[in-house]
Amino acid sequence: MNLSDLAAKGAEPVGALLSLTLAPPADGEEPGAWEEAFITGIEAAGESYGLPLLGGDTIALPAGAPRVLGLTAIGRSINGVPSRSGGKPGDELWLVGAIGDAMAGLALLETDAEATGPLVDIYRRPVPQLAAGRALAPLAHAMMDVSDGLLLDADRLAGASGCSATIDLDSLPLSAAFRDARGVTRDARLFAATGGDDYALLAAISSERAQAVRQSLPSGTIFTRVGTLGSGEGLSLVAGGKPVELPETLGHEHRAT
């Protein structure tokens, strides 16, 4: 998740800082088993993405205390850092990656905790678009990662840029695994557009630069035009060239409980 934030700024990973609480094991739990498995996962992810663990902090808590984890990833950008506020009316909205897979995987797990398959794998192990982010950064007017749902994050990018946004539901990039599991109905597309945990990249790009961007992306990158920015404000949906009513919830809103 942290690396996806770096990807949205066109940055390459430099290192990470980890804060980890340690507490005596709960009843029936092997001492240190959870921590060992967690650190093994951190090590594997760091090796996969060239992200060394530089340091951080460990804190002892009393038995029964909840685990508290904090990780900060540090990156370096040499090609400029696109904000989410640089979009312009007339820009095209392009998406790197597919959407909907993670929430479809979570839905499978909610039905069967032992579920497996590509959708579950994508939910459990998101893949940050680091190389694509570095290629996009010098050419995009605005960019952010899609972690809370395409519709919500597109609305955020448009609002920060002082623009309106239109998303075409028919254009959404849906994987074969998603299509097999959920279909391609309008409800399925709205599920994909509002689910979140996608860690795709959403970029506002001028039409003149779109071809140059496509040529600069790594081979095999899923790169799809999903909408446009316009003058005014707000978010709208279309399908088949006709307006579609916005769903009640655009994505995942982070709120204190």
ZIDALIN-V349376 format. One line per field, one symbol per residue. psi: psi as a letter, one per 20 degrees, with the letter a starting at -180 (. if undefined). Layout:
psi->???
//
This chain:
psi->gghhhghijkqqqgrqppppqpqqqrpipppigggghghggggggghhjlnqohbcqqppqrpiqqpppppppprppikqopajjjqqpiqqpqporrqhgghhghhghhhoijqrrhggghghmqoqmgghghhhgiiphqqrqnhjpggghhhgggghikrrqppohiipoprhhgghhiakrhhhhhghiigakhkrpppopqhhighhgghiqqpipooppiaqqarbrrqqqqpkjqqppqrhpiaopoqq.
//
